[in-house]
Amino acid sequence: MTDITLKIDKIIHAPIEKVFDAWLNPTILAKFMIPMPDMPTPDVENDAREGGTFTIIMHVGKDNLPHTGEYLEIKRPQKLVFTWVSHRSVDGSVVTLNFTKIDDNRTHVALSHVKFVDEEARKDHEAGWGHILDTLNELMEGTR
């Protein structure tokens, strides 16, 4: 069932440019790309350009879990699209982030992730992306 999709909407309390740029800055990305509470900070490397790639090594217990992808579309500050390759992904897995300015200090983020091996993987990713967006909001609120 690779046509399974998840969608999450989140209000981030920061200006749209700041929220968008956080996804492309490896230092900032490492501070919120944490899908579960109490996980250590991942190792992040990226080449933030269309056609560029990223690598995020998440640390879960003694395991180092690589997550990689390619930036397919970077339209600052409205849209970011990238492939998502991990130990639990299927070919063609893509994440799309749409950013909408609500006002000078609030941004609506609409995250869509398509293609999962099964419903359990979708639910796990939904929880992970939800925690990542919550952590991003906390980080942005703390840096105003």
N, CA and C atoms as an extended XYZ file, in Angstrom:
432
Properties=species:S:1:pos:R:3:atomname:S:1:resname:S:1:resid:I:1 pbc="F F F"
N         0.840       -1.209        0.000 N   MET     1
C         0.000        0.000        0.000 CA  MET     1
C         0.871        1.252        0.000 C   MET     1
N         1.595        1.467       -1.049 N   THR     2
C         2.511        2.599       -1.087 CA  THR     2
C         1.818        3.930       -1.352 C   THR     2
N         0.502        3.929       -1.604 N   ASP     3
C        -0.197        5.187       -1.861 CA  ASP     3
C        -0.677        5.859       -0.577 C   ASP     3
N        -0.280        5.333        0.568 N   ILE     4
C        -0.674        5.887        1.865 CA  ILE     4
C        -0.002        7.247        2.051 C   ILE     4
N        -0.782        8.233        2.525 N   THR     5
C        -0.298        9.604        2.713 CA  THR     5
C        -0.612       10.079        4.118 C   THR     5
N         0.263       10.924        4.652 N   LEU     6
C        -0.060       11.605        5.913 CA  LEU     6
C         0.020       13.100        5.677 C   LEU     6
N        -0.806       13.826        6.430 N   LYS     7
C        -0.818       15.295        6.360 CA  LYS     7
C        -0.893       15.834        7.776 C   LYS     7
N        -0.070       16.837        8.034 N   ILE     8
C        -0.050       17.488        9.351 CA  ILE     8
C        -0.001       18.993        9.125 C   ILE     8
N        -0.815       19.713        9.876 N   ASP     9
C        -0.798       21.177        9.857 CA  ASP     9
C        -0.354       21.666       11.223 C   ASP     9
N         0.501       22.689       11.224 N   LYS    10
C         1.020       23.227       12.486 CA  LYS    10
C         1.242       24.725       12.331 C   LYS    10
N         0.876       25.478       13.359 N   ILE    11
C         1.209       26.901       13.411 CA  ILE    11
C         2.535       27.018       14.154 C   ILE    11
N         3.511       27.654       13.502 N   ILE    12
C         4.816       27.902       14.107 CA  ILE    12
C         4.875       29.386       14.438 C   ILE    12
N         5.242       29.698       15.651 N   HIS    13
C         5.248       31.080       16.127 CA  HIS    13
C         6.584       31.755       15.804 C   HIS    13
N         6.727       32.070       14.512 N   ALA    14
C         7.920       32.760       14.013 CA  ALA    14
C         7.627       33.243       12.593 C   ALA    14
N         8.395       34.209       12.108 N   PRO    15
C         8.205       34.705       10.741 CA  PRO    15
C         8.444       33.610        9.696 C   PRO    15
N         7.741       33.693        8.587 N   ILE    16
C         7.805       32.666        7.554 CA  ILE    16
C         9.228       32.409        7.051 C   ILE    16
N        10.017       33.453        6.825 N   GLU    17
C        11.378       33.265        6.319 CA  GLU    17
C        12.236       32.488        7.321 C   GLU    17
N        12.066       32.782        8.588 N   LYS    18
C        12.831       32.106        9.636 CA  LYS    18
C        12.458       30.624        9.725 C   LYS    18
N        11.171       30.348        9.601 N   VAL    19
C        10.699       28.958        9.654 CA  VAL    19
C        11.208       28.188        8.438 C   VAL    19
N        11.081       28.776        7.266 N   PHE    20
C        11.550       28.126        6.045 CA  PHE    20
C        13.050       27.854        6.118 C   PHE    20
N        13.814       28.873        6.464 N   ASP    21
C        15.274       28.747        6.487 CA  ASP    21
C        15.760       27.709        7.500 C   ASP    21
N        14.997       27.490        8.567 N   ALA    22
C        15.381       26.496        9.576 CA  ALA    22
C        15.515       25.106        8.958 C   ALA    22
N        14.710       24.803        7.958 N   TRP    23
C        14.734       23.486        7.318 CA  TRP    23
C        15.967       23.275        6.446 C   TRP    23
N        16.653       24.350        6.085 N   LEU    24
C        17.809       24.234        5.193 CA  LEU    24
C        19.135       24.497        5.893 C   LEU    24
N        19.101       24.978        7.121 N   ASN    25
C        20.317       25.246        7.890 CA  ASN    25
C        20.644       24.001        8.726 C   ASN    25
N        21.756       23.309        8.439 N   PRO    26
C        22.020       22.042        9.136 CA  PRO    26
C        22.142       22.177       10.652 C   PRO    26
N        22.656       23.293       11.134 N   THR    27
C        22.792       23.491       12.581 CA  THR    27
C        21.427       23.602       13.243 C   THR    27
N        20.530       24.359       12.626 N   ILE    28
C        19.186       24.521       13.184 CA  ILE    28
C        18.366       23.247       12.964 C   ILE    28
N        18.476       22.649       11.789 N   LEU    29
C        17.742       21.420       11.485 CA  LEU    29
C        18.040       20.334       12.519 C   LEU    29
N        19.287       20.225       12.926 N   ALA    30
C        19.669       19.214       13.925 CA  ALA    30
C        18.977       19.448       15.265 C   ALA    30
N        18.611       20.691       15.547 N   LYS    31
C        17.990       21.006       16.835 CA  LYS    31
C        16.516       20.609       16.905 C   LYS    31
N        15.874       20.414       15.752 N   PHE    32
C        14.445       20.045       15.809 CA  PHE    32
C        14.100       18.762       15.056 C   PHE    32
N        15.019       18.201       14.300 N   MET    33
C        14.740       16.961       13.566 CA  MET    33
C        14.869       15.770       14.527 C   MET    33
N        13.985       15.791       15.514 N   ILE    34
C        13.996       14.815       16.605 CA  ILE    34
C        12.581       14.232       16.699 C   ILE    34
N        12.365       13.029       16.145 N   PRO    35
C        11.012       12.498       16.053 CA  PRO    35
C        10.425       11.909       17.334 C   PRO    35
N        11.249       11.747       18.363 N   MET    36
C        10.746       11.197       19.623 CA  MET    36
C        11.324       11.982       20.791 C   MET    36
N        10.568       12.108       21.875 N   PRO    37
C        11.100       12.802       23.055 CA  PRO    37
C        12.383       12.147       23.549 C   PRO    37
N        13.272       12.973       24.063 N   ASP    38
C        14.522       12.520       24.686 CA  ASP    38
C        15.518       11.862       23.738 C   ASP    38
N        15.326       12.015       22.428 N   MET    39
C        16.330       11.519       21.489 CA  MET    39
C        17.498       12.494       21.456 C   MET    39
N        18.711       11.983       21.289 N   PRO    40
C        19.847       12.897       21.132 CA  PRO    40
C        19.774       13.635       19.797 C   PRO    40
N        20.494       14.719       19.717 N   THR    41
C        20.549       15.523       18.495 CA  THR    41
C        21.146       14.682       17.363 C   THR    41
N        20.502       14.692       16.191 N   PRO    42
C        21.052       13.927       15.065 CA  PRO    42
C        22.232       14.647       14.423 C   PRO    42
N        22.969       13.906       13.630 N   ASP    43
C        24.025       14.486       12.803 CA  ASP    43
C        23.384       14.870       11.475 C   ASP    43
N        23.619       16.105       11.019 N   VAL    44
C        22.968       16.594        9.809 CA  VAL    44
C        24.012       17.198        8.871 C   VAL    44
N        23.917       16.799        7.617 N   GLU    45
C        24.698       17.420        6.548 CA  GLU    45
C        23.733       17.680        5.402 C   GLU    45
N        23.892       18.821        4.742 N   ASN    46
C        23.041       19.056        3.581 CA  ASN    46
C        23.691       19.996        2.582 C   ASN    46
N        23.217       19.874        1.365 N   ASP    47
C        23.569       20.742        0.248 CA  ASP    47
C        22.242       21.354       -0.196 C   ASP    47
N        21.892       22.483        0.427 N   ALA    48
C        20.552       23.071        0.315 CA  ALA    48
C        20.358       23.806       -1.002 C   ALA    48
N        20.134       23.032       -2.046 N   ARG    49
C        19.824       23.572       -3.371 CA  ARG    49
C        19.029       22.508       -4.111 C   ARG    49
N        18.249       22.927       -5.096 N   GLU    50
C        17.510       21.938       -5.877 CA  GLU    50
C        18.504       20.978       -6.517 C   GLU    50
N        18.284       19.695       -6.322 N   GLY    51
C        19.218       18.675       -6.785 CA  GLY    51
C        20.258       18.313       -5.744 C   GLY    51
N        20.377       19.132       -4.695 N   GLY    52
C        21.295       18.842       -3.599 CA  GLY    52
C        20.707       17.755       -2.702 C   GLY    52
N        21.542       17.207       -1.836 N   THR    53
C        21.109       16.114       -0.978 CA  THR    53
C        21.305       16.456        0.493 C   THR    53
N        20.676       15.645        1.343 N   PHE    54
C        20.873       15.770        2.784 CA  PHE    54
C        21.033       14.390        3.391 C   PHE    54
N        21.695       14.360        4.534 N   THR    55
C        21.822       13.149        5.338 CA  THR    55
C        21.562       13.530        6.778 C   THR    55
N        20.655       12.804        7.410 N   ILE    56
C        20.340       12.993        8.822 CA  ILE    56
C        20.547       11.638        9.493 C   ILE    56
N        21.488       11.569       10.414 N   ILE    57
C        21.734       10.325       11.150 CA  ILE    57
C        21.061       10.462       12.509 C   ILE    57
N        19.960        9.733       12.691 N   MET    58
C        19.255        9.753       13.966 CA  MET    58
C        19.822        8.660       14.864 C   MET    58
N        19.960        8.963       16.139 N   HIS    59
C        20.541        8.041       17.106 CA  HIS    59
C        19.427        7.497       17.994 C   HIS    59
N        19.181        6.208       17.873 N   VAL    60
C        18.135        5.547       18.653 CA  VAL    60
C        18.807        4.414       19.426 C   VAL    60
N        18.994        4.645       20.712 N   GLY    61
C        19.737        3.659       21.502 CA  GLY    61
C        21.144        3.532       20.952 C   GLY    61
N        21.530        2.315       20.629 N   LYS    62
C        22.865        2.078       20.067 CA  LYS    62
C        22.871        2.127       18.543 C   LYS    62
N        21.688        2.326       17.967 N   ASP    63
C        21.581        2.338       16.508 CA  ASP    63
C        21.734        3.745       15.944 C   ASP    63
N        22.411        3.832       14.812 N   ASN    64
C        22.508        5.062       14.039 CA  ASN    64
C        21.697        4.848       12.773 C   ASN    64
N        20.590        5.586       12.630 N   LEU    65
C        19.667        5.373       11.530 CA  LEU    65
C        19.760        6.504       10.507 C   LEU    65
N        20.325        6.199        9.333 N   PRO    66
C        20.444        7.245        8.309 CA  PRO    66
C        19.115        7.535        7.617 C   PRO    66
N        18.872        8.802        7.394 N   HIS    67
C        17.742        9.300        6.613 CA  HIS    67
C        18.355       10.231        5.578 C   HIS    67
N        18.084        9.962        4.325 N   THR    68
C        18.687       10.759        3.260 CA  THR    68
C        17.606       11.214        2.285 C   THR    68
N        17.975       12.142        1.437 N   GLY    69
C        17.044       12.586        0.418 CA  GLY    69
C        17.662       13.613       -0.500 C   GLY    69
N        16.878       13.990       -1.484 N   GLU    70
C        17.279       14.994       -2.462 CA  GLU    70
C        16.243       16.107       -2.462 C   GLU    70
N        16.717       17.341       -2.512 N   TYR    71
C        15.822       18.490       -2.605 CA  TYR    71
C        15.295       18.577       -4.035 C   TYR    71
N        13.983       18.417       -4.185 N   LEU    72
C        13.357       18.464       -5.500 CA  LEU    72
C        12.896       19.867       -5.861 C   LEU    72
N        12.439       20.621       -4.850 N   GLU    73
C        11.958       21.989       -5.088 CA  GLU    73
C        12.242       22.836       -3.856 C   GLU    73
N        12.843       23.989       -4.085 N   ILE    74
C        13.084       24.962       -3.017 CA  ILE    74
C        12.574       26.299       -3.529 C   ILE    74
N        11.425       26.706       -2.996 N   LYS    75
C        10.813       27.974       -3.399 CA  LYS    75
C        10.645       28.805       -2.123 C   LYS    75
N        11.683       29.579       -1.796 N   ARG    76
C        11.713       30.343       -0.551 CA  ARG    76
C        10.749       31.517       -0.616 C   ARG    76
N         9.934       31.732        0.395 N   PRO    77
C         9.747       30.935        1.606 CA  PRO    77
C         8.459       30.113        1.588 C   PRO    77
N         7.941       29.765        0.402 N   GLN    78
C         6.628       29.124        0.340 CA  GLN    78
C         6.625       27.599        0.321 C   GLN    78
N         7.655       26.975       -0.277 N   LYS    79
C         7.537       25.534       -0.516 CA  LYS    79
C         8.896       24.848       -0.516 C   LYS    79
N         8.906       23.651        0.073 N   LEU    80
C        10.094       22.816        0.109 CA  LEU    80
C         9.648       21.377       -0.140 C   LEU    80
N        10.274       20.720       -1.121 N   VAL    81
C         9.925       19.340       -1.463 CA  VAL    81
C        11.209       18.522       -1.519 C   VAL    81
N        11.191       17.353       -0.854 N   PHE    82
C        12.372       16.490       -0.869 CA  PHE    82
C        11.974       15.026       -0.792 C   PHE    82
N        12.850       14.173       -1.337 N   THR    83
C        12.636       12.736       -1.205 CA  THR    83
C        13.018       12.322        0.205 C   THR    83
N        12.528       11.162        0.636 N   TRP    84
C        12.784       10.674        1.995 CA  TRP    84
C        13.149        9.197        1.905 C   TRP    84
N        14.403        8.887        2.232 N   VAL    85
C        14.892        7.516        2.173 CA  VAL    85
C        15.380        7.119        3.561 C   VAL    85
N        14.779        6.057        4.098 N   SER    86
C        15.184        5.548        5.409 CA  SER    86
C        14.978        4.040        5.440 C   SER    86
N        15.294        3.438        6.568 N   HIS    87
C        15.121        1.999        6.714 CA  HIS    87
C        13.648        1.590        6.651 C   HIS    87
N        12.725        2.548        6.741 N   ARG    88
C        11.305        2.234        6.725 CA  ARG    88
C        10.576        2.904        5.563 C   ARG    88
N        11.307        3.378        4.571 N   SER    89
C        10.641        4.060        3.457 CA  SER    89
C        10.544        3.146        2.240 C   SER    89
N         9.723        3.569        1.303 N   VAL    90
C         9.593        2.879        0.026 CA  VAL    90
C        10.034        3.830       -1.080 C   VAL    90
N        10.349        3.274       -2.229 N   ASP    91
C        10.747        4.111       -3.356 CA  ASP    91
C         9.664        5.132       -3.667 C   ASP    91
N        10.084        6.363       -3.924 N   GLY    92
C         9.146        7.417       -4.271 CA  GLY    92
C         8.549        8.144       -3.081 C   GLY    92
N         9.082        7.905       -1.894 N   SER    93
C         8.599        8.606       -0.699 CA  SER    93
C         9.046       10.067       -0.773 C   SER    93
N         8.073       10.983       -0.683 N   VAL    94
C         8.354       12.409       -0.842 CA  VAL    94
C         7.656       13.203        0.254 C   VAL    94
N         8.378       14.203        0.784 N   VAL    95
C         7.828       15.116        1.781 CA  VAL    95
C         7.687       16.489        1.132 C   VAL    95
N         6.510       17.093        1.312 N   THR    96
C         6.254       18.442        0.819 CA  THR    96
C         5.874       19.314        2.002 C   THR    96
N         6.533       20.452        2.112 N   LEU    97
C         6.222       21.438        3.145 CA  LEU    97
C         5.755       22.707        2.445 C   LEU    97
N         4.539       23.149        2.781 N   ASN    98
C         4.021       24.425        2.290 CA  ASN    98
C         3.941       25.385        3.466 C   ASN    98
N         4.494       26.574        3.277 N   PHE    99
C         4.559       27.591        4.322 CA  PHE    99
C         3.659       28.757        3.928 C   PHE    99
N         2.800       29.187        4.857 N   THR   100
C         1.908       30.310        4.604 CA  THR   100
C         2.037       31.313        5.746 C   THR   100
N         2.292       32.558        5.395 N   LYS   101
C         2.394       33.615        6.397 CA  LYS   101
C         1.007       33.928        6.942 C   LYS   101
N         0.862       33.834        8.269 N   ILE   102
C        -0.382       34.231        8.920 CA  ILE   102
C        -0.284       35.702        9.303 C   ILE   102
N         0.821       36.052        9.964 N   ASP   103
C         1.144       37.439       10.289 CA  ASP   103
C         2.658       37.495       10.482 C   ASP   103
N         3.180       38.597       10.994 N   ASP   104
C         4.625       38.762       11.086 CA  ASP   104
C         5.311       37.742       11.998 C   ASP   104
N         4.571       37.122       12.915 N   ASN   105
C         5.186       36.184       13.852 CA  ASN   105
C         4.513       34.823       13.913 C   ASN   105
N         3.723       34.488       12.881 N   ARG   106
C         3.099       33.169       12.841 CA  ARG   106
C         3.088       32.646       11.408 C   ARG   106
N         3.461       31.372       11.291 N   THR   107
C         3.521       30.714        9.990 CA  THR   107
C         2.759       29.400       10.061 C   THR   107
N         1.908       29.179        9.081 N   HIS   108
C         1.222       27.891        8.960 CA  HIS   108
C         2.110       26.967        8.128 C   HIS   108
N         2.403       25.782        8.670 N   VAL   109
C         3.179       24.774        7.951 CA  VAL   109
C         2.247       23.600        7.664 C   VAL   109
N         2.131       23.261        6.389 N   ALA   110
C         1.362       22.088        5.966 CA  ALA   110
C         2.354       21.056        5.448 C   ALA   110
N         2.488       19.950        6.174 N   LEU   111
C         3.418       18.886        5.808 CA  LEU   111
C         2.624       17.727        5.219 C   LEU   111
N         3.087       17.246        4.087 N   SER   112
C         2.505       16.067        3.445 CA  SER   112
C         3.641       15.089        3.160 C   SER   112
N         3.441       13.835        3.511 N   HIS   113
C         4.439       12.797        3.255 CA  HIS   113
C         3.710       11.657        2.559 C   HIS   113
N         4.164       11.297        1.357 N   VAL   114
C         3.497       10.256        0.576 CA  VAL   114
C         4.361        9.010        0.457 C   VAL   114
N         3.680        7.885        0.399 N   LYS   115
C         4.216        6.544        0.167 CA  LYS   115
C         4.833        5.940        1.427 C   LYS   115
N         4.115        4.971        1.939 N   PHE   116
C         4.555        4.196        3.103 CA  PHE   116
C         4.325        2.720        2.821 C   PHE   116
N         5.108        1.893        3.455 N   VAL   117
C         4.983        0.454        3.256 CA  VAL   117
C         3.663       -0.074        3.806 C   VAL   117
N         3.176        0.527        4.908 N   ASP   118
C         1.905        0.104        5.484 CA  ASP   118
C         1.377        1.186        6.423 C   ASP   118
N         0.184        0.962        6.957 N   GLU   119
C        -0.460        1.933        7.830 CA  GLU   119
C         0.327        2.150        9.121 C   GLU   119
N         0.971        1.114        9.632 N   GLU   120
C         1.775        1.256       10.847 CA  GLU   120
C         2.933        2.232       10.619 C   GLU   120
N         3.592        2.125        9.485 N   ALA   121
C         4.688        3.045        9.158 CA  ALA   121
C         4.159        4.475        9.036 C   ALA   121
N         2.977        4.632        8.441 N   ARG   122
C         2.380        5.967        8.329 CA  ARG   122
C         2.119        6.550        9.718 C   ARG   122
N         1.544        5.759       10.612 N   LYS   123
C         1.252        6.238       11.965 CA  LYS   123
C         2.533        6.610       12.707 C   LYS   123
N         3.572        5.791       12.568 N   ASP   124
C         4.853        6.102       13.216 CA  ASP   124
C         5.430        7.412       12.682 C   ASP   124
N         5.371        7.598       11.375 N   HIS   125
C         5.883        8.840       10.785 CA  HIS   125
C         5.024       10.039       11.172 C   HIS   125
N         3.721        9.834       11.278 N   GLU   126
C         2.849       10.927       11.695 CA  GLU   126
C         3.233       11.408       13.092 C   GLU   126
N         3.485       10.476       13.991 N   ALA   127
C         3.921       10.851       15.346 CA  ALA   127
C         5.282       11.534       15.293 C   ALA   127
N         6.195       11.003       14.482 N   GLY   128
C         7.527       11.592       14.369 CA  GLY   128
C         7.506       12.994       13.800 C   GLY   128
N         6.805       13.178       12.686 N   TRP   129
C         6.710       14.516       12.090 CA  TRP   129
C         6.000       15.482       13.036 C   TRP   129
N         4.992       15.000       13.754 N   GLY   130
C         4.297       15.850       14.722 CA  GLY   130
C         5.232       16.355       15.802 C   GLY   130
N         6.071       15.448       16.307 N   HIS   131
C         7.033       15.845       17.344 CA  HIS   131
C         8.082       16.797       16.774 C   HIS   131
N         8.513       16.548       15.548 N   ILE   132
C         9.485       17.438       14.888 CA  ILE   132
C         8.908       18.846       14.760 C   ILE   132
N         7.656       18.966       14.326 N   LEU   133
C         7.040       20.290       14.183 CA  LEU   133
C         6.826       20.961       15.536 C   LEU   133
N         6.460       20.190       16.553 N   ASP   134
C         6.326       20.762       17.898 CA  ASP   134
C         7.673       21.282       18.398 C   ASP   134
N         8.737       20.515       18.150 N   THR   135
C        10.079       20.926       18.578 CA  THR   135
C        10.535       22.159       17.807 C   THR   135
N        10.216       22.218       16.517 N   LEU   136
C        10.531       23.409       15.724 CA  LEU   136
C         9.834       24.627       16.312 C   LEU   136
N         8.571       24.495       16.661 N   ASN   137
C         7.837       25.618       17.249 CA  ASN   137
C         8.479       26.064       18.554 C   ASN   137
N         8.838       25.125       19.411 N   GLU   138
C         9.498       25.469       20.679 CA  GLU   138
C        10.821       26.189       20.436 C   GLU   138
N        11.574       25.704       19.471 N   LEU   139
C        12.862       26.317       19.121 CA  LEU   139
C        12.656       27.739       18.591 C   LEU   139
N        11.701       27.914       17.709 N   MET   140
C        11.439       29.243       17.129 CA  MET   140
C        10.923       30.215       18.193 C   MET   140
N        10.074       29.748       19.099 N   GLU   141
C         9.566       30.614       20.156 CA  GLU   141
C        10.702       31.069       21.074 C   GLU   141
N        11.682       30.198       21.266 N   GLY   142
C        12.791       30.517       22.156 CA  GLY   142
C        13.843       31.422       21.537 C   GLY   142
N        13.757       31.649       20.220 N   THR   143
C        14.786       32.467       19.548 CA  THR   143
C        14.241       33.767       19.006 C   THR   143
N        13.056       34.161       19.426 N   ARG   144
C        12.483       35.425       18.931 CA  ARG   144
C        13.247       36.609       19.441 C   ARG   144
